[in-house]
Amino acid sequence: MQHYDFDTLADRSVDHARKWDSGIVHSKFPQVREDFIPLWIADMDFQAAPEIRTALAEMANNGAYGYTYSTDRWYNSVINWQKTRHHAHVEKDWITLGYGTVPNMHVLIQAMLAPGDSVLLNTPVYGPFAYAAEHNDRGVITVPLLKHGLRYDLDWAKLEDVMATQHPKMTFFCNPHNPSGRIWTAAELERMAALCLKYHVLLVSDEVHSEHIMTGTFTSALELPAKYLDNLVMFTSPNKGFNLGGLKLSYSIIPNAELRAAFRKRYAANSVTSPNVPGQIAMTVAYESCGDWLNQCEAYIRENLRITQAAIDAEFPGWELMEMDSSYLPWVNVAESGHDMHTIAKTMAESAGVVVGIGDDYVANAENFLRLNLGTSHAVIEEAMTRMAQTWRKMQ
Ligand SMILES: Cc1ncc(COP(=O)(O)O)c(C=O)c1O
């Protein structure tokens, strides 16, 4: 089996990465150290799989970038990936190519929600879940997750109460959960699906973080018993797994024909037509040929998580790393650290030169959290932890 290199990082100035852009980082932290290490925006610094790079280079050198269409090869790559990787049965008709999971959320809201309708969110959660409703003048109802030690749980009683009394029309369910990486079990997923069916809430499962599993087993909502599938929309993409976010493609899987037609009508209303050429090629090759690369990437991130966990245990009294079942984005509780998250983030940027994510970005109930990004080399993570530990000692 080929051994892939994750120690050699891509030059992120070539793709104008927001994460590494000095102007963008200075706008957040004006006094940031010039040699900063960015552990914030959720993309990875690894070069994409060689199979993807070769396919994109062939396309680039061929020199034709005209209008294309969703190919059968692409549909088959999605169907096979969902089957082999996630044990999910998908039919070709159910799939619609889209231009990003967040744009898909916006389109779905436009298609399904009338003025006055609301989306239910379990918080904290990825900020754009709320923007999708707010940008469309629809409501957001939040139910805080319950923090039990190092894991979040769903608040079943509150969820049922809110569904029964406030009548949200839809829920964006983050499966696995961003920001904590929590994988919901098959039983939890089914309980959620049953509640949604009972109270006529459309279940929208966002599965973009399902590709990097640190521990446990991911269950796709597509594996739910058949009676729930008519009330399900699944959104995903290879963007987190294979680091293709800038290619701006994703897809939806909607088993219910009526729902699917309403969703597609809304796409048509905005005259969104053919996919982008590199995006489709990259996604197809990722799903067809890059499973081994993903496995090795996952193992590499697991080692980064081990380094981070060891550093936090040894050097950061008062910091608590939430148990991360999936993703490459540790969620760190600093409530007992003696400093608030803004002070820590600012001091880390200025003194350690490490830029971290702050709880503010995650729709409520994240007042004392920082988020890190392990999608980089062991050497960078070790350097970041060393610098942060020195700064933390000075903050005590
Ligand atoms: C929960 C969640 N959904 C969706 C996205 C974006 O997905 P995509 O690249 O498919 O648009 C992100 C990116 O960070 C995310 O964390």
The ligand as a Tripos MOL2 file, in Angstrom:
@<TRIPOS>MOLECULE
LIG
   16    16     1     0     0
SMALL
NO_CHARGES

@<TRIPOS>ATOM
      1 C1        -21.0050   21.4600   10.4130 C.3       1 LIG1
      2 C2        -20.5190   22.0100    9.1140 C.ar      1 LIG1
      3 N1        -21.3320   21.9830    8.0440 N.ar      1 LIG1
      4 C3        -20.9190   22.4540    6.8420 C.ar      1 LIG1
      5 C4        -19.6630   22.9980    6.6750 C.ar      1 LIG1
      6 C5        -19.2600   23.4600    5.3150 C.3       1 LIG1
      7 O1        -19.4250   22.3840    4.4440 O.3       1 LIG1
      8 P1        -19.1360   22.4660    2.8910 P.3       1 LIG1
      9 O2        -17.6760   22.6300    2.6810 O.co2     1 LIG1
     10 O3        -19.6690   21.1860    2.3650 O.co2     1 LIG1
     11 O4        -19.8890   23.6400    2.3510 O.co2     1 LIG1
     12 C6        -18.7960   23.0750    7.7730 C.ar      1 LIG1
     13 C7        -17.4750   23.6940    7.6330 C.2       1 LIG1
     14 O5        -16.7740   23.9830    8.5680 O.2       1 LIG1
     15 C8        -19.2330   22.5550    9.0220 C.ar      1 LIG1
     16 O6        -18.4490   22.5720   10.0930 O.3       1 LIG1
@<TRIPOS>BOND
     1     1     2 1
     2     2     3 ar
     3     2    15 ar
     4     3     4 ar
     5     4     5 ar
     6     5     6 1
     7     5    12 ar
     8     6     7 1
     9     7     8 1
    10     8     9 2
    11     8    10 1
    12     8    11 1
    13    12    13 1
    14    12    15 ar
    15    13    14 2
    16    15    16 1
@<TRIPOS>SUBSTRUCTURE
     1 LIG1         1 GROUP 0 **** ****
